[in-house]
Amino acid sequence: MKTQKIIVITSLGLIGGFFIFLGVSKYIDFRCANSFGPEFNKKRKELHIPIIPPVWKVYFSDENATAWQASKVSRGHGFKVVIYNGCDLDGEEDHYYFSSKKIQDTVLTAYYKYVNRYRNKDSTVFIFQIGHHADTITSKKADSIFVANKISKDF
């Protein structure tokens, strides 16, 4: 009888410890996720990186990334993904749309990679996609595409 009580108490302790471990793990993974949302916009402006407009909603979030989206697909800045590893900000991806169709067929995507323990310097890459064809372009070319399409940069 005494052995049975010890087994039950030990089992309950292990189960409780497992759930505590899961809670702590989830906290560690998500503790900084909210640090890189709209509250990080001041720093984005300093770095000349597009902000997250206050009216955007979270489209998706997990322990490595959070995506924000405009409530309605429109021309201009419509989607942003922020990528992080715990409390280390890794990068951001911004999508600008140039078509008024519901399915966007022309997109300019800007990828920003931050300095972190794996990377020594910041970098920015622009990809311009029309249909299924995509090309890497310079920031100067990206600027001219914004001007030609009358899309204001939000950074």
ZAGU-720386 format. One record per residue (C-alpha): residue number from 1; residue in three letters; y, x, z. Coordinates in nm, 2 decimals. Layout:
[lumtor NUM,"Ala",[Y,X,Z]];
...
//
This chain:
[lumtor 1,"Met",[0.00,0.00,0.00]];
[lumtor 2,"Lys",[0.24,0.28,0.09]];
[lumtor 3,"Thr",[0.16,0.46,-0.24]];
[lumtor 4,"Gln",[0.23,0.14,-0.43]];
[lumtor 5,"Lys",[0.58,0.11,-0.27]];
[lumtor 6,"Ile",[0.66,0.47,-0.35]];
[lumtor 7,"Ile",[0.56,0.42,-0.71]];
[lumtor 8,"Val",[0.77,0.10,-0.74]];
[lumtor 9,"Ile",[1.07,0.27,-0.58]];
[lumtor 10,"Thr",[1.03,0.58,-0.80]];
[lumtor 11,"Ser",[1.00,0.36,-1.11]];
[lumtor 12,"Leu",[1.31,0.16,-1.02]];
[lumtor 13,"Gly",[1.50,0.48,-0.95]];
[lumtor 14,"Leu",[1.40,0.63,-1.29]];
[lumtor 15,"Ile",[1.49,0.31,-1.47]];
[lumtor 16,"Gly",[1.83,0.30,-1.29]];
[lumtor 17,"Gly",[1.89,0.66,-1.36]];
[lumtor 18,"Phe",[1.81,0.61,-1.73]];
[lumtor 19,"Phe",[2.07,0.33,-1.75]];
[lumtor 20,"Ile",[2.33,0.54,-1.57]];
[lumtor 21,"Phe",[2.26,0.82,-1.82]];
[lumtor 22,"Leu",[2.31,0.58,-2.12]];
[lumtor 23,"Gly",[2.64,0.46,-1.97]];
[lumtor 24,"Val",[2.77,0.81,-1.91]];
[lumtor 25,"Ser",[2.65,0.92,-2.26]];
[lumtor 26,"Lys",[2.83,0.63,-2.42]];
[lumtor 27,"Tyr",[3.15,0.71,-2.22]];
[lumtor 28,"Ile",[3.14,1.07,-2.32]];
[lumtor 29,"Asp",[3.10,0.98,-2.69]];
[lumtor 30,"Phe",[3.38,0.71,-2.69]];
[lumtor 31,"Arg",[3.62,0.84,-2.42]];
[lumtor 32,"Cys",[3.87,0.98,-2.68]];
[lumtor 33,"Ala",[3.81,0.74,-2.96]];
[lumtor 34,"Asn",[4.12,0.54,-2.86]];
[lumtor 35,"Ser",[4.33,0.85,-2.85]];
[lumtor 36,"Phe",[4.34,0.88,-3.23]];
[lumtor 37,"Gly",[4.45,0.53,-3.32]];
[lumtor 38,"Pro",[4.81,0.40,-3.36]];
[lumtor 39,"Glu",[4.90,0.58,-3.04]];
[lumtor 40,"Phe",[4.86,0.91,-3.24]];
[lumtor 41,"Asn",[5.12,0.80,-3.50]];
[lumtor 42,"Lys",[5.40,1.01,-3.35]];
[lumtor 43,"Lys",[5.18,1.32,-3.41]];
[lumtor 44,"Arg",[5.09,1.20,-3.76]];
[lumtor 45,"Lys",[5.45,1.18,-3.85]];
[lumtor 46,"Glu",[5.51,1.53,-3.73]];
[lumtor 47,"Leu",[5.22,1.65,-3.94]];
[lumtor 48,"His",[5.33,1.44,-4.24]];
[lumtor 49,"Ile",[5.01,1.24,-4.24]];
[lumtor 50,"Pro",[5.00,0.86,-4.30]];
[lumtor 51,"Ile",[5.03,0.65,-3.99]];
[lumtor 52,"Ile",[4.82,0.35,-3.89]];
[lumtor 53,"Pro",[5.05,0.05,-3.92]];
[lumtor 54,"Pro",[5.05,-0.16,-3.60]];
[lumtor 55,"Val",[4.93,-0.47,-3.78]];
[lumtor 56,"Trp",[4.61,-0.31,-3.91]];
[lumtor 57,"Lys",[4.28,-0.40,-3.74]];
[lumtor 58,"Val",[3.97,-0.19,-3.67]];
[lumtor 59,"Tyr",[3.72,-0.24,-3.95]];
[lumtor 60,"Phe",[3.45,-0.01,-3.80]];
[lumtor 61,"Ser",[3.40,0.22,-3.51]];
[lumtor 62,"Asp",[3.13,0.44,-3.37]];
[lumtor 63,"Glu",[3.10,0.77,-3.18]];
[lumtor 64,"Asn",[3.22,0.98,-3.47]];
[lumtor 65,"Ala",[3.47,0.77,-3.66]];
[lumtor 66,"Thr",[3.70,0.47,-3.66]];
[lumtor 67,"Ala",[3.82,0.29,-3.97]];
[lumtor 68,"Trp",[4.13,0.07,-3.99]];
[lumtor 69,"Gln",[4.21,-0.17,-4.27]];
[lumtor 70,"Ala",[4.51,-0.38,-4.38]];
[lumtor 71,"Ser",[4.44,-0.75,-4.32]];
[lumtor 72,"Lys",[4.48,-0.82,-4.69]];
[lumtor 73,"Val",[4.39,-0.59,-4.98]];
[lumtor 74,"Ser",[4.72,-0.50,-5.16]];
[lumtor 75,"Arg",[4.89,-0.22,-5.35]];
[lumtor 76,"Gly",[4.96,0.08,-5.15]];
[lumtor 77,"His",[4.81,0.22,-4.83]];
[lumtor 78,"Gly",[4.52,-0.01,-4.73]];
[lumtor 79,"Phe",[4.25,0.18,-4.55]];
[lumtor 80,"Lys",[4.23,0.48,-4.30]];
[lumtor 81,"Val",[3.93,0.65,-4.15]];
[lumtor 82,"Val",[3.97,0.89,-3.85]];
[lumtor 83,"Ile",[3.69,1.13,-3.79]];
[lumtor 84,"Tyr",[3.63,1.30,-3.45]];
[lumtor 85,"Asn",[3.36,1.48,-3.25]];
[lumtor 86,"Gly",[3.41,1.37,-2.89]];
[lumtor 87,"Cys",[3.77,1.47,-2.81]];
[lumtor 88,"Asp",[3.81,1.70,-3.11]];
[lumtor 89,"Leu",[3.99,1.54,-3.40]];
[lumtor 90,"Asp",[3.82,1.65,-3.72]];
[lumtor 91,"Gly",[4.00,1.47,-4.00]];
[lumtor 92,"Glu",[4.15,1.16,-4.16]];
[lumtor 93,"Glu",[4.10,0.99,-4.49]];
[lumtor 94,"Asp",[4.36,0.75,-4.64]];
[lumtor 95,"His",[4.31,0.52,-4.93]];
[lumtor 96,"Tyr",[4.60,0.40,-5.15]];
[lumtor 97,"Tyr",[4.53,0.12,-5.40]];
[lumtor 98,"Phe",[4.70,0.08,-5.74]];
[lumtor 99,"Ser",[4.54,-0.23,-5.87]];
[lumtor 100,"Ser",[4.61,-0.59,-5.79]];
[lumtor 101,"Lys",[4.25,-0.70,-5.85]];
[lumtor 102,"Lys",[4.04,-0.80,-5.55]];
[lumtor 103,"Ile",[3.80,-0.52,-5.63]];
[lumtor 104,"Gln",[4.02,-0.21,-5.64]];
[lumtor 105,"Asp",[3.94,0.01,-5.94]];
[lumtor 106,"Thr",[4.22,0.27,-5.90]];
[lumtor 107,"Val",[4.23,0.46,-5.57]];
[lumtor 108,"Leu",[4.41,0.77,-5.45]];
[lumtor 109,"Thr",[4.23,0.92,-5.14]];
[lumtor 110,"Ala",[4.39,1.18,-4.92]];
[lumtor 111,"Tyr",[4.16,1.39,-4.70]];
[lumtor 112,"Tyr",[4.32,1.57,-4.41]];
[lumtor 113,"Lys",[4.11,1.83,-4.22]];
[lumtor 114,"Tyr",[4.24,1.95,-3.89]];
[lumtor 115,"Val",[4.21,2.29,-3.72]];
[lumtor 116,"Asn",[3.93,2.28,-3.47]];
[lumtor 117,"Arg",[3.66,2.51,-3.34]];
[lumtor 118,"Tyr",[3.49,2.51,-3.68]];
[lumtor 119,"Arg",[3.80,2.54,-3.90]];
[lumtor 120,"Asn",[4.08,2.79,-3.88]];
[lumtor 121,"Lys",[4.34,2.60,-4.07]];
[lumtor 122,"Asp",[4.45,2.25,-4.17]];
[lumtor 123,"Ser",[4.38,2.14,-4.53]];
[lumtor 124,"Thr",[4.46,1.84,-4.75]];
[lumtor 125,"Val",[4.27,1.73,-5.06]];
[lumtor 126,"Phe",[4.37,1.45,-5.29]];
[lumtor 127,"Ile",[4.12,1.26,-5.51]];
[lumtor 128,"Phe",[4.24,1.02,-5.78]];
[lumtor 129,"Gln",[3.97,0.77,-5.89]];
[lumtor 130,"Ile",[3.99,0.53,-6.18]];
[lumtor 131,"Gly",[3.67,0.33,-6.21]];
[lumtor 132,"His",[3.38,0.56,-6.18]];
[lumtor 133,"His",[3.57,0.87,-6.27]];
[lumtor 134,"Ala",[3.73,1.09,-6.00]];
[lumtor 135,"Asp",[3.94,1.41,-6.01]];
[lumtor 136,"Thr",[4.08,1.64,-5.74]];
[lumtor 137,"Ile",[4.46,1.66,-5.79]];
[lumtor 138,"Thr",[4.74,1.86,-5.64]];
[lumtor 139,"Ser",[4.98,1.71,-5.38]];
[lumtor 140,"Lys",[5.26,1.73,-5.65]];
[lumtor 141,"Lys",[5.05,1.52,-5.89]];
[lumtor 142,"Ala",[4.98,1.27,-5.60]];
[lumtor 143,"Asp",[5.35,1.24,-5.54]];
[lumtor 144,"Ser",[5.42,1.17,-5.90]];
[lumtor 145,"Ile",[5.15,0.90,-5.90]];
[lumtor 146,"Phe",[5.31,0.74,-5.60]];
[lumtor 147,"Val",[5.65,0.74,-5.77]];
[lumtor 148,"Ala",[5.52,0.62,-6.10]];
[lumtor 149,"Asn",[5.34,0.33,-5.93]];
[lumtor 150,"Lys",[5.64,0.25,-5.70]];
[lumtor 151,"Ile",[5.43,0.30,-5.39]];
[lumtor 152,"Ser",[5.62,0.44,-5.09]];
[lumtor 153,"Lys",[5.45,0.71,-4.89]];
[lumtor 154,"Asp",[5.41,0.63,-4.52]];
[lumtor 155,"Phe",[5.43,0.99,-4.40]];
//
